[in-house]
């Protein structure tokens, strides 16, 4: 069942990524829907599903950025594995914790992406300050909305 849900989430994220995200760009920056999905899946489904979803998502994104082929795959796979590995020790049921995890992981992923792909310190500083920080905040904002919707939709266990 989780595999089917994961496939649906992947195709929904891919559909929105290639069709709608261009229309909600802010200063040439788009939120990373795949990163949001990888973090959520890793938090609630664990390390292995998070890692495989990160791999598939990164591979899909790399098809659209051949100049950095494999970088998204590497980063999203590691994100899924890392977040999934730490999920049991995190306060993953708390909404604020989910948003803080998303913000932190998005910042680290953005730092690594621009550090590897920029080609030098000056270019790194320019790209990270122009795209990385804004992208991190934008991804965290959109992710906070999505996580809140999932938080409201999750069934709560009754305490007797």
Phi and psi restraints in degrees (value plus and minus 20) as a CYANA .aco file:
   2 UNK   PHI     -82.8   -42.8
   2 UNK   PSI     -56.0   -16.0
   3 UNK   PHI     -82.5   -42.5
   3 UNK   PSI     -64.0   -24.0
   4 UNK   PHI     -83.9   -43.9
   4 UNK   PSI     -62.2   -22.2
   5 UNK   PHI     -85.3   -45.3
   5 UNK   PSI     -61.8   -21.8
   6 UNK   PHI     -80.6   -40.6
   6 UNK   PSI     -60.2   -20.2
   7 UNK   PHI     -86.2   -46.2
   7 UNK   PSI     -61.2   -21.2
   8 UNK   PHI     -84.2   -44.2
   8 UNK   PSI     -64.1   -24.1
   9 UNK   PHI     -81.5   -41.5
   9 UNK   PSI     -63.1   -23.1
  10 UNK   PHI     -80.0   -40.0
  10 UNK   PSI     -68.5   -28.5
  11 UNK   PHI     -89.1   -49.1
  11 UNK   PSI     -54.2   -14.2
  12 UNK   PHI     -85.2   -45.2
  12 UNK   PSI     -64.7   -24.7
  13 UNK   PHI     -83.5   -43.5
  13 UNK   PSI     -61.2   -21.2
  14 UNK   PHI     -85.0   -45.0
  14 UNK   PSI     -62.4   -22.4
  15 UNK   PHI     -82.0   -42.0
  15 UNK   PSI     -66.8   -26.8
  16 UNK   PHI     -87.3   -47.3
  16 UNK   PSI     -58.6   -18.6
  17 UNK   PHI     -79.5   -39.5
  17 UNK   PSI     -63.8   -23.8
  18 UNK   PHI    -110.4   -70.4
  18 UNK   PSI     -31.7     8.3
  19 UNK   PHI    -132.6   -92.6
  19 UNK   PSI     -69.5   -29.5
  20 UNK   PHI    -119.2   -79.2
  20 UNK   PSI     -43.5    -3.5
  21 UNK   PHI     -85.7   -45.7
  21 UNK   PSI     -48.3    -8.3
  22 UNK   PHI     -83.3   -43.3
  22 UNK   PSI     -49.7    -9.7
  23 UNK   PHI    -100.2   -60.2
  23 UNK   PSI     -33.6     6.4
  24 UNK   PHI    -133.9   -93.9
  24 UNK   PSI       2.7    42.7
  25 UNK   PHI     -84.6   -44.6
  25 UNK   PSI     121.5   161.5
  26 UNK   PHI    -145.5  -105.5
  26 UNK   PSI      97.0   137.0
  27 UNK   PHI      31.7    71.7
  27 UNK   PSI      25.7    65.7
  28 UNK   PHI      46.3    86.3
  28 UNK   PSI       1.5    41.5
  29 UNK   PHI    -140.5  -100.5
  29 UNK   PSI     115.4   155.4
  30 UNK   PHI    -139.9   -99.9
  30 UNK   PSI     131.4   171.4
  31 UNK   PHI     -91.8   -51.8
  31 UNK   PSI     133.7   173.7
  32 UNK   PHI    -116.6   -76.6
  32 UNK   PSI      74.0   114.0
  33 UNK   PHI     -84.9   -44.9
  33 UNK   PSI     -55.5   -15.5
  34 UNK   PHI     -86.8   -46.8
  34 UNK   PSI     -57.8   -17.8
  35 UNK   PHI     -84.0   -44.0
  35 UNK   PSI     -62.1   -22.1
  36 UNK   PHI     -79.3   -39.3
  36 UNK   PSI     -66.7   -26.7
  37 UNK   PHI     -85.7   -45.7
  37 UNK   PSI     -61.9   -21.9
  38 UNK   PHI     -81.3   -41.3
  38 UNK   PSI     -63.7   -23.7
  39 UNK   PHI     -85.4   -45.4
  39 UNK   PSI     -65.0   -25.0
  40 UNK   PHI     -84.1   -44.1
  40 UNK   PSI     -65.9   -25.9
  41 UNK   PHI     -83.3   -43.3
  41 UNK   PSI     -61.3   -21.3
  42 UNK   PHI     -84.8   -44.8
  42 UNK   PSI     -59.3   -19.3
  43 UNK   PHI     -84.7   -44.7
  43 UNK   PSI     -61.8   -21.8
  44 UNK   PHI    -124.1   -84.1
  44 UNK   PSI     -37.6     2.4
  45 UNK   PHI    -130.7   -90.7
  45 UNK   PSI     -38.1     1.9
  46 UNK   PHI      88.4   128.4
  46 UNK   PSI    -195.9  -155.9
  47 UNK   PHI     -86.8   -46.8
  47 UNK   PSI     -70.3   -30.3
  48 UNK   PHI     -85.7   -45.7
  48 UNK   PSI     -69.8   -29.8
  49 UNK   PHI     -82.3   -42.3
  49 UNK   PSI     -57.6   -17.6
  50 UNK   PHI     -83.3   -43.3
  50 UNK   PSI     -61.8   -21.8
  51 UNK   PHI     -84.9   -44.9
  51 UNK   PSI     -65.1   -25.1
  52 UNK   PHI     -90.6   -50.6
  52 UNK   PSI     -57.0   -17.0
  53 UNK   PHI     -86.6   -46.6
  53 UNK   PSI     -59.4   -19.4
  54 UNK   PHI     -83.0   -43.0
  54 UNK   PSI     -60.5   -20.5
  55 UNK   PHI     -82.2   -42.2
  55 UNK   PSI     -69.9   -29.9
  56 UNK   PHI     -83.6   -43.6
  56 UNK   PSI     -61.0   -21.0
  57 UNK   PHI     -86.3   -46.3
  57 UNK   PSI     -64.7   -24.7
  58 UNK   PHI     -83.9   -43.9
  58 UNK   PSI     -60.2   -20.2
  59 UNK   PHI     -83.0   -43.0
  59 UNK   PSI     -61.5   -21.5
  60 UNK   PHI     -81.6   -41.6
  60 UNK   PSI     -65.8   -25.8
  61 UNK   PHI     -85.8   -45.8
  61 UNK   PSI     -55.6   -15.6
  62 UNK   PHI     -86.1   -46.1
  62 UNK   PSI     -45.1    -5.1
  63 UNK   PHI     -83.6   -43.6
  63 UNK   PSI     -45.8    -5.8
  64 UNK   PHI    -117.3   -77.3
  64 UNK   PSI     -24.4    15.6
  65 UNK   PHI    -156.5  -116.5
  65 UNK   PSI      52.0    92.0
  66 UNK   PHI     -86.5   -46.5
  66 UNK   PSI     -38.4     1.6
  67 UNK   PHI     -87.4   -47.4
  67 UNK   PSI     -42.6    -2.6
  68 UNK   PHI    -142.4  -102.4
  68 UNK   PSI      22.2    62.2
  69 UNK   PHI     -75.3   -35.3
  69 UNK   PSI     105.6   145.6
  70 UNK   PHI      77.2   117.2
  70 UNK   PSI     -36.3     3.7
  71 UNK   PHI     -89.3   -49.3
  71 UNK   PSI     -65.9   -25.9
  72 UNK   PHI     -84.3   -44.3
  72 UNK   PSI     -59.2   -19.2
  73 UNK   PHI     -81.2   -41.2
  73 UNK   PSI     -66.6   -26.6
  74 UNK   PHI     -82.0   -42.0
  74 UNK   PSI     -69.6   -29.6
  75 UNK   PHI     -87.1   -47.1
  75 UNK   PSI     -63.2   -23.2
  76 UNK   PHI     -93.0   -53.0
  76 UNK   PSI     -52.9   -12.9
  77 UNK   PHI     -84.8   -44.8
  77 UNK   PSI     -66.2   -26.2
  78 UNK   PHI     -84.4   -44.4
  78 UNK   PSI     -56.9   -16.9
  79 UNK   PHI     -82.2   -42.2
  79 UNK   PSI     -68.5   -28.5
  80 UNK   PHI     -80.3   -40.3
  80 UNK   PSI     -63.0   -23.0
  81 UNK   PHI     -86.3   -46.3
  81 UNK   PSI     -67.3   -27.3
  82 UNK   PHI     -85.1   -45.1
  82 UNK   PSI     -68.8   -28.8
  83 UNK   PHI     -86.0   -46.0
  83 UNK   PSI     -61.3   -21.3
  84 UNK   PHI     -83.6   -43.6
  84 UNK   PSI     -55.4   -15.4
  85 UNK   PHI     -88.3   -48.3
  85 UNK   PSI     -54.2   -14.2
  86 UNK   PHI    -112.8   -72.8
  86 UNK   PSI     -25.1    14.9
  87 UNK   PHI     -76.7   -36.7
  87 UNK   PSI     -59.4   -19.4
  88 UNK   PHI     -87.0   -47.0
  88 UNK   PSI     -46.0    -6.0
  89 UNK   PHI    -116.1   -76.1
  89 UNK   PSI     -19.6    20.4
  90 UNK   PHI    -119.0   -79.0
  90 UNK   PSI     137.6   177.6
  91 UNK   PHI    -104.2   -64.2
  91 UNK   PSI      47.4    87.4
  92 UNK   PHI     -91.0   -51.0
  92 UNK   PSI     -38.7     1.3
  93 UNK   PHI     -97.1   -57.1
  93 UNK   PSI     -42.0    -2.0
  94 UNK   PHI    -101.4   -61.4
  94 UNK   PSI     111.0   151.0
  95 UNK   PHI     -80.9   -40.9
  95 UNK   PSI     -65.6   -25.6
  96 UNK   PHI     -83.7   -43.7
  96 UNK   PSI     -54.7   -14.7
  97 UNK   PHI     -85.1   -45.1
  97 UNK   PSI     -61.6   -21.6
  98 UNK   PHI     -80.9   -40.9
  98 UNK   PSI     -63.9   -23.9
  99 UNK   PHI     -87.4   -47.4
  99 UNK   PSI     -60.9   -20.9
 100 UNK   PHI     -85.7   -45.7
 100 UNK   PSI     -59.7   -19.7
 101 UNK   PHI     -82.1   -42.1
 101 UNK   PSI     -65.0   -25.0
 102 UNK   PHI     -79.8   -39.8
 102 UNK   PSI     -65.0   -25.0
 103 UNK   PHI     -82.5   -42.5
 103 UNK   PSI     -67.2   -27.2
 104 UNK   PHI     -85.2   -45.2
 104 UNK   PSI     -67.6   -27.6
 105 UNK   PHI     -86.1   -46.1
 105 UNK   PSI     -58.6   -18.6
 106 UNK   PHI     -83.7   -43.7
 106 UNK   PSI     -59.7   -19.7
 107 UNK   PHI     -84.5   -44.5
 107 UNK   PSI     -65.9   -25.9
 108 UNK   PHI     -84.6   -44.6
 108 UNK   PSI     -63.5   -23.5
 109 UNK   PHI     -82.3   -42.3
 109 UNK   PSI     -61.7   -21.7
 110 UNK   PHI     -86.4   -46.4
 110 UNK   PSI     -63.0   -23.0
 111 UNK   PHI     -78.1   -38.1
 111 UNK   PSI     -68.4   -28.4
 112 UNK   PHI     -84.7   -44.7
 112 UNK   PSI     -63.0   -23.0
 113 UNK   PHI     -79.0   -39.0
 113 UNK   PSI     -69.4   -29.4
 114 UNK   PHI     -95.0   -55.0
 114 UNK   PSI     -49.5    -9.5
 115 UNK   PHI     -86.5   -46.5
 115 UNK   PSI     -58.8   -18.8
 116 UNK   PHI     -99.3   -59.3
 116 UNK   PSI     -59.0   -19.0
 117 UNK   PHI    -113.2   -73.2
 117 UNK   PSI     -32.7     7.3
 118 UNK   PHI     -97.6   -57.6
 118 UNK   PSI     -55.6   -15.6
 119 UNK   PHI      72.9   112.9
 119 UNK   PSI     -12.7    27.3
 120 UNK   PHI     146.9   186.9
 120 UNK   PSI     143.6   183.6
 121 UNK   PHI     -84.9   -44.9
 121 UNK   PSI     -64.8   -24.8
 122 UNK   PHI     -82.7   -42.7
 122 UNK   PSI     -64.0   -24.0
 123 UNK   PHI     -85.4   -45.4
 123 UNK   PSI     -58.1   -18.1
 124 UNK   PHI     -80.4   -40.4
 124 UNK   PSI     -68.4   -28.4
 125 UNK   PHI     -81.6   -41.6
 125 UNK   PSI     -63.8   -23.8
 126 UNK   PHI     -83.3   -43.3
 126 UNK   PSI     -70.4   -30.4
 127 UNK   PHI     -87.5   -47.5
 127 UNK   PSI     -61.2   -21.2
 128 UNK   PHI     -87.4   -47.4
 128 UNK   PSI     -63.0   -23.0
 129 UNK   PHI     -90.2   -50.2
 129 UNK   PSI     -52.3   -12.3
 130 UNK   PHI    -101.0   -61.0
 130 UNK   PSI     -63.3   -23.3
 131 UNK   PHI    -130.7   -90.7
 131 UNK   PSI     -57.9   -17.9
 132 UNK   PHI     -86.7   -46.7
 132 UNK   PSI     -71.1   -31.1
 133 UNK   PHI     -87.0   -47.0
 133 UNK   PSI     -65.3   -25.3
 134 UNK   PHI     -84.8   -44.8
 134 UNK   PSI     -60.0   -20.0
 135 UNK   PHI     -83.1   -43.1
 135 UNK   PSI     -59.7   -19.7
 136 UNK   PHI     -82.1   -42.1
 136 UNK   PSI     -67.5   -27.5
 137 UNK   PHI     -86.0   -46.0
 137 UNK   PSI     -59.8   -19.8
 138 UNK   PHI     -87.0   -47.0
 138 UNK   PSI     -63.9   -23.9
 139 UNK   PHI     -82.6   -42.6
 139 UNK   PSI     -62.5   -22.5
 140 UNK   PHI     -85.1   -45.1
 140 UNK   PSI     -58.5   -18.5
 141 UNK   PHI     -85.5   -45.5
 141 UNK   PSI     -69.5   -29.5
 142 UNK   PHI     -85.0   -45.0
 142 UNK   PSI     -61.4   -21.4
 143 UNK   PHI     -83.1   -43.1
 143 UNK   PSI     -56.8   -16.8
 144 UNK   PHI     -82.4   -42.4
 144 UNK   PSI     -59.9   -19.9
 145 UNK   PHI     -85.6   -45.6
 145 UNK   PSI     -65.7   -25.7
 146 UNK   PHI     -85.0   -45.0
 146 UNK   PSI     -65.7   -25.7
 147 UNK   PHI     -82.4   -42.4
 147 UNK   PSI     -56.8   -16.8
 148 UNK   PHI     -85.5   -45.5
 148 UNK   PSI     -60.9   -20.9
 149 UNK   PHI     -82.5   -42.5
 149 UNK   PSI     -62.5   -22.5
 150 UNK   PHI     -87.4   -47.4
 150 UNK   PSI     -56.5   -16.5
 151 UNK   PHI     -81.7   -41.7
 151 UNK   PSI     -62.1   -22.1
 152 UNK   PHI     -89.0   -49.0
 152 UNK   PSI     -51.6   -11.6
 153 UNK   PHI    -103.3   -63.3
 153 UNK   PSI     -39.8     0.2
 154 UNK   PHI     -87.6   -47.6
 154 UNK   PSI     115.3   155.3
 155 UNK   PHI     -90.0   -50.0
 155 UNK   PSI     120.1   160.1
 156 UNK   PHI    -122.2   -82.2
 156 UNK   PSI     121.3   161.3
 157 UNK   PHI    -102.5   -62.5
 157 UNK   PSI     118.8   158.8
 158 UNK   PHI     -98.8   -58.8
 158 UNK   PSI     116.5   156.5
 159 UNK   PHI    -120.9   -80.9
 159 UNK   PSI     105.6   145.6
